[in-house]
């Protein structure tokens, strides 16, 4: 376990899953047939997101972002098992953490597919969300910066290389005070990322 931001509840587990299990999980998820590429509107222009995704979880765990509402697909058995395992891991560090009841899967075909700067702070996640992020496939740098300009002047941006089979646990306060992104890189291999959350139904 590593602690990339010593003064914040952020934990990185570079080898959370054994390589063989991570390989098997990547292949199983990559073969799913219901990957979607919805369009979003930014600054008056509509365009498809630069990745594909699946919103998955418990009945009623609807999720709204970029002015779109997503209803969850049923749990994939392996992903439901991961949600329970990550809930136990999270409660080792955050005693009163709620159980994860939903997950956003993002698939990046290569390093040109990306995720822009944002915080996961939608109302249905509550006031202080806890998020566990599992990475599979090509390693990519997860970029962190302070949300406030003053914070960026004090604390420089951080790169955390998220390895195949790794877990990044973001505790309370991270989404309030920090933004993150997956910026373009010259990487040719695909990556799947699963961010587990608790939706207050």
ABEGO torsion letter per residue (X at the ends): XBBABAABBBBBBABABBAAAAAAAAAAAAABAABBBBBBBBGGBBBBBBEBBBBBEBBGBBBBBGGBBBBBBBBBAAAAAAAAAAAAAAAAABAABBBBABBBBBBBABAABBBBBBBBABAAAEABBBBBBBBBEBBBBBBBBBABAAAAAABBBBBBBBBBGBBBBBBBGAAAABBBBBBBBBBABBBBBBBBBBBBX
